[in-house]
Amino acid sequence: MGMTLPMSRDLAPAGVRVMTIAPGLMDTPIYDPVGGAELKEHLIKTTVFPKRLGTADEFAHLVQTIAENSYLNGEVIRLDAATRLPPK
């Protein structure tokens, strides 16, 4: 995240844009072997709004939007339903 802006400035003369996506809790098969539905329900309780895990389609849509909007550069976009996980 800290390298996004410096890299965008360094690569601008070459016409390269740099964006970072900081995903939150996304619904992927990684949760299935370690607790499945119970773990997902616990994680959903930590989200602010909407009260669910993110989807691959939502992530892909953000990537598409970034690619289509040529004015975006040097920014970190959080895709996390306003969730901030507490320290362990």
PDB file of N, CA, C and O in Angstrom:
ATOM      1  N   MET A   1       0.824  -1.181   0.000  1.00  0.00           N
ATOM      2  CA  MET A   1       0.000   0.000   0.000  1.00  0.00           C
ATOM      3  C   MET A   1       0.872   1.250   0.000  1.00  0.00           C
ATOM      4  O   MET A   1       0.568   2.236  -0.671  1.00  0.00           O
ATOM      5  N   GLY A   2       1.948   1.193   0.755  1.00  0.00           N
ATOM      6  CA  GLY A   2       2.823   2.349   0.843  1.00  0.00           C
ATOM      7  C   GLY A   2       3.600   2.623  -0.432  1.00  0.00           C
ATOM      8  O   GLY A   2       4.099   3.733  -0.619  1.00  0.00           O
ATOM      9  N   MET A   3       3.711   1.653  -1.299  1.00  0.00           N
ATOM     10  CA  MET A   3       4.465   1.834  -2.538  1.00  0.00           C
ATOM     11  C   MET A   3       3.590   2.297  -3.698  1.00  0.00           C
ATOM     12  O   MET A   3       4.113   2.634  -4.761  1.00  0.00           O
ATOM     13  N   THR A   4       2.288   2.320  -3.522  1.00  0.00           N
ATOM     14  CA  THR A   4       1.383   2.629  -4.627  1.00  0.00           C
ATOM     15  C   THR A   4       1.653   4.010  -5.219  1.00  0.00           C
ATOM     16  O   THR A   4       1.848   4.131  -6.428  1.00  0.00           O
ATOM     17  N   LEU A   5       1.667   5.042  -4.398  1.00  0.00           N
ATOM     18  CA  LEU A   5       1.864   6.402  -4.904  1.00  0.00           C
ATOM     19  C   LEU A   5       3.273   6.612  -5.462  1.00  0.00           C
ATOM     20  O   LEU A   5       3.405   7.151  -6.561  1.00  0.00           O
ATOM     21  N   PRO A   6       4.340   6.206  -4.745  1.00  0.00           N
ATOM     22  CA  PRO A   6       5.674   6.381  -5.339  1.00  0.00           C
ATOM     23  C   PRO A   6       5.845   5.637  -6.663  1.00  0.00           C
ATOM     24  O   PRO A   6       6.467   6.156  -7.591  1.00  0.00           O
ATOM     25  N   MET A   7       5.296   4.422  -6.753  1.00  0.00           N
ATOM     26  CA  MET A   7       5.405   3.679  -8.007  1.00  0.00           C
ATOM     27  C   MET A   7       4.631   4.363  -9.123  1.00  0.00           C
ATOM     28  O   MET A   7       5.086   4.399 -10.266  1.00  0.00           O
ATOM     29  N   SER A   8       3.460   4.908  -8.797  1.00  0.00           N
ATOM     30  CA  SER A   8       2.675   5.581  -9.835  1.00  0.00           C
ATOM     31  C   SER A   8       3.412   6.811 -10.351  1.00  0.00           C
ATOM     32  O   SER A   8       3.345   7.120 -11.541  1.00  0.00           O
ATOM     33  N   ARG A   9       4.107   7.507  -9.475  1.00  0.00           N
ATOM     34  CA  ARG A   9       4.874   8.687  -9.896  1.00  0.00           C
ATOM     35  C   ARG A   9       6.097   8.281 -10.711  1.00  0.00           C
ATOM     36  O   ARG A   9       6.430   8.937 -11.699  1.00  0.00           O
ATOM     37  N   ASP A  10       6.760   7.213 -10.307  1.00  0.00           N
ATOM     38  CA  ASP A  10       7.944   6.741 -11.043  1.00  0.00           C
ATOM     39  C   ASP A  10       7.591   6.219 -12.429  1.00  0.00           C
ATOM     40  O   ASP A  10       8.351   6.420 -13.377  1.00  0.00           O
ATOM     41  N   LEU A  11       6.452   5.556 -12.558  1.00  0.00           N
ATOM     42  CA  LEU A  11       6.081   4.919 -13.824  1.00  0.00           C
ATOM     43  C   LEU A  11       5.229   5.795 -14.733  1.00  0.00           C
ATOM     44  O   LEU A  11       4.960   5.421 -15.875  1.00  0.00           O
ATOM     45  N   ALA A  12       4.800   6.958 -14.241  1.00  0.00           N
ATOM     46  CA  ALA A  12       3.965   7.857 -15.042  1.00  0.00           C
ATOM     47  C   ALA A  12       4.604   8.248 -16.378  1.00  0.00           C
ATOM     48  O   ALA A  12       3.902   8.281 -17.388  1.00  0.00           O
ATOM     49  N   PRO A  13       5.922   8.547 -16.425  1.00  0.00           N
ATOM     50  CA  PRO A  13       6.504   8.908 -17.716  1.00  0.00           C
ATOM     51  C   PRO A  13       6.394   7.792 -18.767  1.00  0.00           C
ATOM     52  O   PRO A  13       6.419   8.066 -19.967  1.00  0.00           O
ATOM     53  N   ALA A  14       6.273   6.555 -18.320  1.00  0.00           N
ATOM     54  CA  ALA A  14       6.122   5.418 -19.244  1.00  0.00           C
ATOM     55  C   ALA A  14       4.652   5.137 -19.554  1.00  0.00           C
ATOM     56  O   ALA A  14       4.341   4.212 -20.304  1.00  0.00           O
ATOM     57  N   GLY A  15       3.748   5.934 -18.978  1.00  0.00           N
ATOM     58  CA  GLY A  15       2.326   5.743 -19.230  1.00  0.00           C
ATOM     59  C   GLY A  15       1.704   4.609 -18.441  1.00  0.00           C
ATOM     60  O   GLY A  15       0.664   4.072 -18.822  1.00  0.00           O
ATOM     61  N   VAL A  16       2.344   4.247 -17.342  1.00  0.00           N
ATOM     62  CA  VAL A  16       1.845   3.137 -16.517  1.00  0.00           C
ATOM     63  C   VAL A  16       1.134   3.704 -15.293  1.00  0.00           C
ATOM     64  O   VAL A  16       1.677   4.552 -14.585  1.00  0.00           O
ATOM     65  N   ARG A  17      -0.080   3.229 -15.055  1.00  0.00           N
ATOM     66  CA  ARG A  17      -0.827   3.594 -13.847  1.00  0.00           C
ATOM     67  C   ARG A  17      -0.659   2.487 -12.812  1.00  0.00           C
ATOM     68  O   ARG A  17      -0.530   1.315 -13.163  1.00  0.00           O
ATOM     69  N   VAL A  18      -0.662   2.862 -11.545  1.00  0.00           N
ATOM     70  CA  VAL A  18      -0.522   1.886 -10.461  1.00  0.00           C
ATOM     71  C   VAL A  18      -1.683   2.073  -9.492  1.00  0.00           C
ATOM     72  O   VAL A  18      -1.894   3.160  -8.953  1.00  0.00           O
ATOM     73  N   MET A  19      -2.426   0.999  -9.283  1.00  0.00           N
ATOM     74  CA  MET A  19      -3.534   1.010  -8.336  1.00  0.00           C
ATOM     75  C   MET A  19      -3.393  -0.213  -7.427  1.00  0.00           C
ATOM     76  O   MET A  19      -2.855  -1.245  -7.827  1.00  0.00           O
ATOM     77  N   THR A  20      -3.884  -0.072  -6.211  1.00  0.00           N
ATOM     78  CA  THR A  20      -3.868  -1.191  -5.269  1.00  0.00           C
ATOM     79  C   THR A  20      -5.293  -1.444  -4.779  1.00  0.00           C
ATOM     80  O   THR A  20      -6.020  -0.511  -4.438  1.00  0.00           O
ATOM     81  N   ILE A  21      -5.676  -2.707  -4.751  1.00  0.00           N
ATOM     82  CA  ILE A  21      -6.955  -3.097  -4.152  1.00  0.00           C
ATOM     83  C   ILE A  21      -6.630  -3.799  -2.837  1.00  0.00           C
ATOM     84  O   ILE A  21      -5.854  -4.754  -2.804  1.00  0.00           O
ATOM     85  N   ALA A  22      -7.232  -3.314  -1.761  1.00  0.00           N
ATOM     86  CA  ALA A  22      -7.063  -3.916  -0.443  1.00  0.00           C
ATOM     87  C   ALA A  22      -8.360  -4.653  -0.101  1.00  0.00           C
ATOM     88  O   ALA A  22      -9.284  -4.058   0.455  1.00  0.00           O
ATOM     89  N   PRO A  23      -8.429  -5.941  -0.431  1.00  0.00           N
ATOM     90  CA  PRO A  23      -9.677  -6.667  -0.198  1.00  0.00           C
ATOM     91  C   PRO A  23      -9.863  -7.020   1.271  1.00  0.00           C
ATOM     92  O   PRO A  23      -8.906  -7.270   2.004  1.00  0.00           O
ATOM     93  N   GLY A  24     -11.111  -7.032   1.667  1.00  0.00           N
ATOM     94  CA  GLY A  24     -11.450  -7.476   3.012  1.00  0.00           C
ATOM     95  C   GLY A  24     -11.782  -8.951   2.986  1.00  0.00           C
ATOM     96  O   GLY A  24     -11.115  -9.738   2.314  1.00  0.00           O
ATOM     97  N   LEU A  25     -12.798  -9.314   3.706  1.00  0.00           N
ATOM     98  CA  LEU A  25     -13.203 -10.713   3.811  1.00  0.00           C
ATOM     99  C   LEU A  25     -13.991 -11.114   2.570  1.00  0.00           C
ATOM    100  O   LEU A  25     -15.122 -10.671   2.367  1.00  0.00           O
ATOM    101  N   MET A  26     -13.386 -11.950   1.752  1.00  0.00           N
ATOM    102  CA  MET A  26     -14.007 -12.384   0.509  1.00  0.00           C
ATOM    103  C   MET A  26     -14.427 -13.841   0.651  1.00  0.00           C
ATOM    104  O   MET A  26     -13.721 -14.643   1.263  1.00  0.00           O
ATOM    105  N   ASP A  27     -15.571 -14.174   0.087  1.00  0.00           N
ATOM    106  CA  ASP A  27     -16.103 -15.535   0.166  1.00  0.00           C
ATOM    107  C   ASP A  27     -15.378 -16.414  -0.851  1.00  0.00           C
ATOM    108  O   ASP A  27     -15.685 -16.406  -2.043  1.00  0.00           O
ATOM    109  N   THR A  28     -14.418 -17.162  -0.345  1.00  0.00           N
ATOM    110  CA  THR A  28     -13.639 -18.066  -1.190  1.00  0.00           C
ATOM    111  C   THR A  28     -13.605 -19.446  -0.543  1.00  0.00           C
ATOM    112  O   THR A  28     -13.929 -19.577   0.638  1.00  0.00           O
ATOM    113  N   PRO A  29     -13.223 -20.466  -1.284  1.00  0.00           N
ATOM    114  CA  PRO A  29     -13.165 -21.825  -0.734  1.00  0.00           C
ATOM    115  C   PRO A  29     -12.124 -22.007   0.373  1.00  0.00           C
ATOM    116  O   PRO A  29     -12.083 -23.066   0.999  1.00  0.00           O
ATOM    117  N   ILE A  30     -11.290 -21.008   0.626  1.00  0.00           N
ATOM    118  CA  ILE A  30     -10.258 -21.161   1.651  1.00  0.00           C
ATOM    119  C   ILE A  30     -10.855 -21.412   3.036  1.00  0.00           C
ATOM    120  O   ILE A  30     -10.220 -22.042   3.881  1.00  0.00           O
ATOM    121  N   TYR A  31     -12.066 -20.923   3.269  1.00  0.00           N
ATOM    122  CA  TYR A  31     -12.693 -21.108   4.579  1.00  0.00           C
ATOM    123  C   TYR A  31     -13.299 -22.492   4.762  1.00  0.00           C
ATOM    124  O   TYR A  31     -13.496 -22.921   5.899  1.00  0.00           O
ATOM    125  N   ASP A  32     -13.596 -23.193   3.694  1.00  0.00           N
ATOM    126  CA  ASP A  32     -14.306 -24.469   3.773  1.00  0.00           C
ATOM    127  C   ASP A  32     -13.600 -25.543   4.606  1.00  0.00           C
ATOM    128  O   ASP A  32     -14.250 -26.165   5.446  1.00  0.00           O
ATOM    129  N   PRO A  33     -12.289 -25.791   4.410  1.00  0.00           N
ATOM    130  CA  PRO A  33     -11.660 -26.870   5.177  1.00  0.00           C
ATOM    131  C   PRO A  33     -11.471 -26.552   6.656  1.00  0.00           C
ATOM    132  O   PRO A  33     -11.287 -27.473   7.452  1.00  0.00           O
ATOM    133  N   VAL A  34     -11.509 -25.283   7.050  1.00  0.00           N
ATOM    134  CA  VAL A  34     -11.183 -24.924   8.433  1.00  0.00           C
ATOM    135  C   VAL A  34     -12.374 -24.491   9.272  1.00  0.00           C
ATOM    136  O   VAL A  34     -12.175 -23.926  10.347  1.00  0.00           O
ATOM    137  N   GLY A  35     -13.571 -24.724   8.843  1.00  0.00           N
ATOM    138  CA  GLY A  35     -14.717 -24.362   9.663  1.00  0.00           C
ATOM    139  C   GLY A  35     -15.965 -24.075   8.876  1.00  0.00           C
ATOM    140  O   GLY A  35     -17.062 -24.030   9.433  1.00  0.00           O
ATOM    141  N   GLY A  36     -15.809 -23.882   7.596  1.00  0.00           N
ATOM    142  CA  GLY A  36     -16.954 -23.719   6.713  1.00  0.00           C
ATOM    143  C   GLY A  36     -17.943 -22.666   7.138  1.00  0.00           C
ATOM    144  O   GLY A  36     -17.569 -21.525   7.407  1.00  0.00           O
ATOM    145  N   ALA A  37     -19.211 -23.043   7.201  1.00  0.00           N
ATOM    146  CA  ALA A  37     -20.303 -22.110   7.450  1.00  0.00           C
ATOM    147  C   ALA A  37     -20.176 -21.428   8.812  1.00  0.00           C
ATOM    148  O   ALA A  37     -20.489 -20.245   8.945  1.00  0.00           O
ATOM    149  N   GLU A  38     -19.724 -22.159   9.807  1.00  0.00           N
ATOM    150  CA  GLU A  38     -19.594 -21.574  11.146  1.00  0.00           C
ATOM    151  C   GLU A  38     -18.554 -20.454  11.156  1.00  0.00           C
ATOM    152  O   GLU A  38     -18.789 -19.396  11.740  1.00  0.00           O
ATOM    153  N   LEU A  39     -17.428 -20.677  10.527  1.00  0.00           N
ATOM    154  CA  LEU A  39     -16.385 -19.660  10.446  1.00  0.00           C
ATOM    155  C   LEU A  39     -16.874 -18.454   9.647  1.00  0.00           C
ATOM    156  O   LEU A  39     -16.637 -17.311  10.038  1.00  0.00           O
ATOM    157  N   LYS A  40     -17.549 -18.706   8.538  1.00  0.00           N
ATOM    158  CA  LYS A  40     -18.062 -17.602   7.725  1.00  0.00           C
ATOM    159  C   LYS A  40     -19.054 -16.757   8.517  1.00  0.00           C
ATOM    160  O   LYS A  40     -19.019 -15.530   8.432  1.00  0.00           O
ATOM    161  N   GLU A  41     -19.930 -17.387   9.281  1.00  0.00           N
ATOM    162  CA  GLU A  41     -20.895 -16.639  10.100  1.00  0.00           C
ATOM    163  C   GLU A  41     -20.178 -15.775  11.129  1.00  0.00           C
ATOM    164  O   GLU A  41     -20.588 -14.641  11.380  1.00  0.00           O
ATOM    165  N   HIS A  42     -19.122 -16.294  11.723  1.00  0.00           N
ATOM    166  CA  HIS A  42     -18.333 -15.518  12.682  1.00  0.00           C
ATOM    167  C   HIS A  42     -17.699 -14.309  11.996  1.00  0.00           C
ATOM    168  O   HIS A  42     -17.709 -13.208  12.547  1.00  0.00           O
ATOM    169  N   LEU A  43     -17.150 -14.506  10.804  1.00  0.00           N
ATOM    170  CA  LEU A  43     -16.516 -13.415  10.075  1.00  0.00           C
ATOM    171  C   LEU A  43     -17.533 -12.361   9.630  1.00  0.00           C
ATOM    172  O   LEU A  43     -17.243 -11.165   9.648  1.00  0.00           O
ATOM    173  N   ILE A  44     -18.708 -12.804   9.238  1.00  0.00           N
ATOM    174  CA  ILE A  44     -19.755 -11.879   8.803  1.00  0.00           C
ATOM    175  C   ILE A  44     -20.137 -10.928   9.939  1.00  0.00           C
ATOM    176  O   ILE A  44     -20.476  -9.772   9.685  1.00  0.00           O
ATOM    177  N   LYS A  45     -20.087 -11.388  11.157  1.00  0.00           N
ATOM    178  CA  LYS A  45     -20.419 -10.537  12.306  1.00  0.00           C
ATOM    179  C   LYS A  45     -19.466  -9.353  12.435  1.00  0.00           C
ATOM    180  O   LYS A  45     -19.830  -8.335  13.025  1.00  0.00           O
ATOM    181  N   THR A  46     -18.255  -9.467  11.896  1.00  0.00           N
ATOM    182  CA  THR A  46     -17.275  -8.379  11.982  1.00  0.00           C
ATOM    183  C   THR A  46     -17.472  -7.327  10.901  1.00  0.00           C
ATOM    184  O   THR A  46     -16.907  -6.238  11.001  1.00  0.00           O
ATOM    185  N   THR A  47     -18.261  -7.623   9.867  1.00  0.00           N
ATOM    186  CA  THR A  47     -18.462  -6.650   8.799  1.00  0.00           C
ATOM    187  C   THR A  47     -19.444  -5.576   9.236  1.00  0.00           C
ATOM    188  O   THR A  47     -20.289  -5.813  10.099  1.00  0.00           O
ATOM    189  N   VAL A  48     -19.334  -4.400   8.642  1.00  0.00           N
ATOM    190  CA  VAL A  48     -20.194  -3.278   9.002  1.00  0.00           C
ATOM    191  C   VAL A  48     -21.444  -3.271   8.126  1.00  0.00           C
ATOM    192  O   VAL A  48     -22.552  -3.464   8.626  1.00  0.00           O
ATOM    193  N   PHE A  49     -21.276  -3.052   6.836  1.00  0.00           N
ATOM    194  CA  PHE A  49     -22.399  -3.089   5.894  1.00  0.00           C
ATOM    195  C   PHE A  49     -21.843  -3.209   4.490  1.00  0.00           C
ATOM    196  O   PHE A  49     -20.933  -2.466   4.122  1.00  0.00           O
ATOM    197  N   PRO A  50     -22.365  -4.122   3.709  1.00  0.00           N
ATOM    198  CA  PRO A  50     -23.420  -5.083   4.001  1.00  0.00           C
ATOM    199  C   PRO A  50     -22.904  -6.237   4.859  1.00  0.00           C
ATOM    200  O   PRO A  50     -21.709  -6.533   4.855  1.00  0.00           O
ATOM    201  N   LYS A  51     -23.793  -6.874   5.581  1.00  0.00           N
ATOM    202  CA  LYS A  51     -23.449  -7.955   6.504  1.00  0.00           C
ATOM    203  C   LYS A  51     -23.297  -9.277   5.751  1.00  0.00           C
ATOM    204  O   LYS A  51     -24.153 -10.159   5.818  1.00  0.00           O
ATOM    205  N   ARG A  52     -22.182  -9.380   5.035  1.00  0.00           N
ATOM    206  CA  ARG A  52     -21.868 -10.601   4.288  1.00  0.00           C
ATOM    207  C   ARG A  52     -20.424 -10.510   3.847  1.00  0.00           C
ATOM    208  O   ARG A  52     -19.782  -9.470   3.992  1.00  0.00           O
ATOM    209  N   LEU A  53     -19.919 -11.600   3.310  1.00  0.00           N
ATOM    210  CA  LEU A  53     -18.578 -11.599   2.741  1.00  0.00           C
ATOM    211  C   LEU A  53     -18.641 -11.064   1.315  1.00  0.00           C
ATOM    212  O   LEU A  53     -19.676 -11.155   0.655  1.00  0.00           O
ATOM    213  N   GLY A  54     -17.536 -10.511   0.850  1.00  0.00           N
ATOM    214  CA  GLY A  54     -17.462 -10.036  -0.524  1.00  0.00           C
ATOM    215  C   GLY A  54     -17.420 -11.200  -1.501  1.00  0.00           C
ATOM    216  O   GLY A  54     -17.154 -12.337  -1.113  1.00  0.00           O
ATOM    217  N   THR A  55     -17.682 -10.911  -2.771  1.00  0.00           N
ATOM    218  CA  THR A  55     -17.686 -11.958  -3.784  1.00  0.00           C
ATOM    219  C   THR A  55     -16.603 -11.706  -4.825  1.00  0.00           C
ATOM    220  O   THR A  55     -16.111 -10.589  -4.981  1.00  0.00           O
ATOM    221  N   ALA A  56     -16.250 -12.760  -5.522  1.00  0.00           N
ATOM    222  CA  ALA A  56     -15.267 -12.645  -6.604  1.00  0.00           C
ATOM    223  C   ALA A  56     -15.782 -11.714  -7.696  1.00  0.00           C
ATOM    224  O   ALA A  56     -15.000 -10.982  -8.303  1.00  0.00           O
ATOM    225  N   ASP A  57     -17.087 -11.734  -7.953  1.00  0.00           N
ATOM    226  CA  ASP A  57     -17.670 -10.842  -8.955  1.00  0.00           C
ATOM    227  C   ASP A  57     -17.495  -9.374  -8.570  1.00  0.00           C
ATOM    228  O   ASP A  57     -17.238  -8.535  -9.433  1.00  0.00           O
ATOM    229  N   GLU A  58     -17.631  -9.061  -7.292  1.00  0.00           N
ATOM    230  CA  GLU A  58     -17.446  -7.676  -6.842  1.00  0.00           C
ATOM    231  C   GLU A  58     -15.996  -7.242  -7.002  1.00  0.00           C
ATOM    232  O   GLU A  58     -15.719  -6.110  -7.397  1.00  0.00           O
ATOM    233  N   PHE A  59     -15.081  -8.141  -6.695  1.00  0.00           N
ATOM    234  CA  PHE A  59     -13.661  -7.841  -6.886  1.00  0.00           C
ATOM    235  C   PHE A  59     -13.377  -7.610  -8.366  1.00  0.00           C
ATOM    236  O   PHE A  59     -12.713  -6.639  -8.730  1.00  0.00           O
ATOM    237  N   ALA A  60     -13.878  -8.499  -9.215  1.00  0.00           N
ATOM    238  CA  ALA A  60     -13.660  -8.382 -10.659  1.00  0.00           C
ATOM    239  C   ALA A  60     -14.267  -7.088 -11.198  1.00  0.00           C
ATOM    240  O   ALA A  60     -13.685  -6.444 -12.071  1.00  0.00           O
ATOM    241  N   HIS A  61     -15.422  -6.710 -10.685  1.00  0.00           N
ATOM    242  CA  HIS A  61     -16.060  -5.474 -11.135  1.00  0.00           C
ATOM    243  C   HIS A  61     -15.184  -4.266 -10.797  1.00  0.00           C
ATOM    244  O   HIS A  61     -15.068  -3.341 -11.601  1.00  0.00           O
ATOM    245  N   LEU A  62     -14.570  -4.270  -9.616  1.00  0.00           N
ATOM    246  CA  LEU A  62     -13.671  -3.177  -9.236  1.00  0.00           C
ATOM    247  C   LEU A  62     -12.459  -3.131 -10.159  1.00  0.00           C
ATOM    248  O   LEU A  62     -12.048  -2.052 -10.586  1.00  0.00           O
ATOM    249  N   VAL A  63     -11.889  -4.281 -10.468  1.00  0.00           N
ATOM    250  CA  VAL A  63     -10.758  -4.332 -11.394  1.00  0.00           C
ATOM    251  C   VAL A  63     -11.164  -3.748 -12.748  1.00  0.00           C
ATOM    252  O   VAL A  63     -10.416  -2.967 -13.336  1.00  0.00           O
ATOM    253  N   GLN A  64     -12.325  -4.118 -13.234  1.00  0.00           N
ATOM    254  CA  GLN A  64     -12.818  -3.605 -14.516  1.00  0.00           C
ATOM    255  C   GLN A  64     -12.992  -2.081 -14.452  1.00  0.00           C
ATOM    256  O   GLN A  64     -12.612  -1.370 -15.382  1.00  0.00           O
ATOM    257  N   THR A  65     -13.558  -1.594 -13.367  1.00  0.00           N
ATOM    258  CA  THR A  65     -13.769  -0.153 -13.210  1.00  0.00           C
ATOM    259  C   THR A  65     -12.442   0.592 -13.205  1.00  0.00           C
ATOM    260  O   THR A  65     -12.322   1.648 -13.827  1.00  0.00           O
ATOM    261  N   ILE A  66     -11.448   0.054 -12.513  1.00  0.00           N
ATOM    262  CA  ILE A  66     -10.129   0.678 -12.480  1.00  0.00           C
ATOM    263  C   ILE A  66      -9.535   0.723 -13.884  1.00  0.00           C
ATOM    264  O   ILE A  66      -8.982   1.742 -14.297  1.00  0.00           O
ATOM    265  N   ALA A  67      -9.651  -0.376 -14.609  1.00  0.00           N
ATOM    266  CA  ALA A  67      -9.092  -0.432 -15.961  1.00  0.00           C
ATOM    267  C   ALA A  67      -9.792   0.547 -16.902  1.00  0.00           C
ATOM    268  O   ALA A  67      -9.149   1.141 -17.767  1.00  0.00           O
ATOM    269  N   GLU A  68     -11.099   0.718 -16.739  1.00  0.00           N
ATOM    270  CA  GLU A  68     -11.867   1.588 -17.627  1.00  0.00           C
ATOM    271  C   GLU A  68     -11.716   3.069 -17.308  1.00  0.00           C
ATOM    272  O   GLU A  68     -11.882   3.908 -18.193  1.00  0.00           O
ATOM    273  N   ASN A  69     -11.403   3.405 -16.057  1.00  0.00           N
ATOM    274  CA  ASN A  69     -11.288   4.809 -15.669  1.00  0.00           C
ATOM    275  C   ASN A  69      -9.823   5.229 -15.713  1.00  0.00           C
ATOM    276  O   ASN A  69      -9.073   4.989 -14.767  1.00  0.00           O
ATOM    277  N   SER A  70      -9.425   5.847 -16.798  1.00  0.00           N
ATOM    278  CA  SER A  70      -8.011   6.165 -17.018  1.00  0.00           C
ATOM    279  C   SER A  70      -7.495   7.296 -16.131  1.00  0.00           C
ATOM    280  O   SER A  70      -6.297   7.575 -16.135  1.00  0.00           O
ATOM    281  N   TYR A  71      -8.370   7.950 -15.372  1.00  0.00           N
ATOM    282  CA  TYR A  71      -7.921   9.020 -14.489  1.00  0.00           C
ATOM    283  C   TYR A  71      -7.497   8.492 -13.113  1.00  0.00           C
ATOM    284  O   TYR A  71      -6.862   9.212 -12.342  1.00  0.00           O
ATOM    285  N   LEU A  72      -7.841   7.261 -12.811  1.00  0.00           N
ATOM    286  CA  LEU A  72      -7.410   6.660 -11.543  1.00  0.00           C
ATOM    287  C   LEU A  72      -5.929   6.323 -11.621  1.00  0.00           C
ATOM    288  O   LEU A  72      -5.474   5.686 -12.571  1.00  0.00           O
ATOM    289  N   ASN A  73      -5.188   6.756 -10.617  1.00  0.00           N
ATOM    290  CA  ASN A  73      -3.765   6.442 -10.557  1.00  0.00           C
ATOM    291  C   ASN A  73      -3.250   6.737  -9.155  1.00  0.00           C
ATOM    292  O   ASN A  73      -3.617   7.744  -8.551  1.00  0.00           O
ATOM    293  N   GLY A  74      -2.406   5.863  -8.646  1.00  0.00           N
ATOM    294  CA  GLY A  74      -1.736   6.092  -7.380  1.00  0.00           C
ATOM    295  C   GLY A  74      -2.626   6.013  -6.164  1.00  0.00           C
ATOM    296  O   GLY A  74      -2.396   6.718  -5.182  1.00  0.00           O
ATOM    297  N   GLU A  75      -3.636   5.169  -6.209  1.00  0.00           N
ATOM    298  CA  GLU A  75      -4.591   5.111  -5.109  1.00  0.00           C
ATOM    299  C   GLU A  75      -4.773   3.685  -4.606  1.00  0.00           C
ATOM    300  O   GLU A  75      -4.648   2.722  -5.362  1.00  0.00           O
ATOM    301  N   VAL A  76      -5.072   3.570  -3.313  1.00  0.00           N
ATOM    302  CA  VAL A  76      -5.427   2.293  -2.693  1.00  0.00           C
ATOM    303  C   VAL A  76      -6.932   2.308  -2.472  1.00  0.00           C
ATOM    304  O   VAL A  76      -7.464   3.223  -1.843  1.00  0.00           O
ATOM    305  N   ILE A  77      -7.611   1.306  -2.984  1.00  0.00           N
ATOM    306  CA  ILE A  77      -9.059   1.200  -2.805  1.00  0.00           C
ATOM    307  C   ILE A  77      -9.349   0.014  -1.903  1.00  0.00           C
ATOM    308  O   ILE A  77      -8.995  -1.122  -2.219  1.00  0.00           O
ATOM    309  N   ARG A  78      -9.998   0.288  -0.776  1.00  0.00           N
ATOM    310  CA  ARG A  78     -10.391  -0.772   0.145  1.00  0.00           C
ATOM    311  C   ARG A  78     -11.719  -1.343  -0.331  1.00  0.00           C
ATOM    312  O   ARG A  78     -12.665  -0.604  -0.606  1.00  0.00           O
ATOM    313  N   LEU A  79     -11.776  -2.641  -0.422  1.00  0.00           N
ATOM    314  CA  LEU A  79     -13.009  -3.346  -0.798  1.00  0.00           C
ATOM    315  C   LEU A  79     -13.336  -4.267   0.373  1.00  0.00           C
ATOM    316  O   LEU A  79     -13.100  -5.474   0.315  1.00  0.00           O
ATOM    317  N   ASP A  80     -13.891  -3.672   1.449  1.00  0.00           N
ATOM    318  CA  ASP A  80     -13.970  -4.417   2.704  1.00  0.00           C
ATOM    319  C   ASP A  80     -15.222  -4.169   3.539  1.00  0.00           C
ATOM    320  O   ASP A  80     -15.238  -4.523   4.717  1.00  0.00           O
ATOM    321  N   ALA A  81     -16.271  -3.574   2.973  1.00  0.00           N
ATOM    322  CA  ALA A  81     -17.518  -3.334   3.710  1.00  0.00           C
ATOM    323  C   ALA A  81     -17.283  -2.573   5.002  1.00  0.00           C
ATOM    324  O   ALA A  81     -17.977  -2.802   5.992  1.00  0.00           O
ATOM    325  N   ALA A  82     -16.306  -1.663   5.004  1.00  0.00           N
ATOM    326  CA  ALA A  82     -15.967  -0.819   6.162  1.00  0.00           C
ATOM    327  C   ALA A  82     -15.469  -1.639   7.363  1.00  0.00           C
ATOM    328  O   ALA A  82     -15.577  -1.194   8.505  1.00  0.00           O
ATOM    329  N   THR A  83     -14.936  -2.814   7.105  1.00  0.00           N
ATOM    330  CA  THR A  83     -14.480  -3.704   8.169  1.00  0.00           C
ATOM    331  C   THR A  83     -13.026  -3.427   8.514  1.00  0.00           C
ATOM    332  O   THR A  83     -12.181  -3.314   7.625  1.00  0.00           O
ATOM    333  N   ARG A  84     -12.738  -3.319   9.794  1.00  0.00           N
ATOM    334  CA  ARG A  84     -11.373  -3.212  10.284  1.00  0.00           C
ATOM    335  C   ARG A  84     -11.212  -4.294  11.341  1.00  0.00           C
ATOM    336  O   ARG A  84     -11.796  -4.207  12.421  1.00  0.00           O
ATOM    337  N   LEU A  85     -10.428  -5.302  11.034  1.00  0.00           N
ATOM    338  CA  LEU A  85     -10.264  -6.425  11.960  1.00  0.00           C
ATOM    339  C   LEU A  85      -9.394  -6.000  13.135  1.00  0.00           C
ATOM    340  O   LEU A  85      -8.372  -5.339  12.948  1.00  0.00           O
ATOM    341  N   PRO A  86      -9.800  -6.380  14.351  1.00  0.00           N
ATOM    342  CA  PRO A  86      -8.996  -6.030  15.529  1.00  0.00           C
ATOM    343  C   PRO A  86      -7.722  -6.883  15.581  1.00  0.00           C
ATOM    344  O   PRO A  86      -7.657  -7.950  14.970  1.00  0.00           O
ATOM    345  N   PRO A  87      -6.705  -6.397  16.321  1.00  0.00           N
ATOM    346  CA  PRO A  87      -5.494  -7.217  16.474  1.00  0.00           C
ATOM    347  C   PRO A  87      -5.805  -8.487  17.247  1.00  0.00           C
ATOM    348  O   PRO A  87      -6.774  -8.538  18.004  1.00  0.00           O
ATOM    349  N   LYS A  88      -4.993  -9.498  17.058  1.00  0.00           N
ATOM    350  CA  LYS A  88      -5.189 -10.768  17.760  1.00  0.00           C
ATOM    351  C   LYS A  88      -4.792 -10.659  19.203  1.00  0.00           C
ATOM    352  O   LYS A  88      -4.891 -11.635  19.946  1.00  0.00           O
TER     353      LYS A  88
END
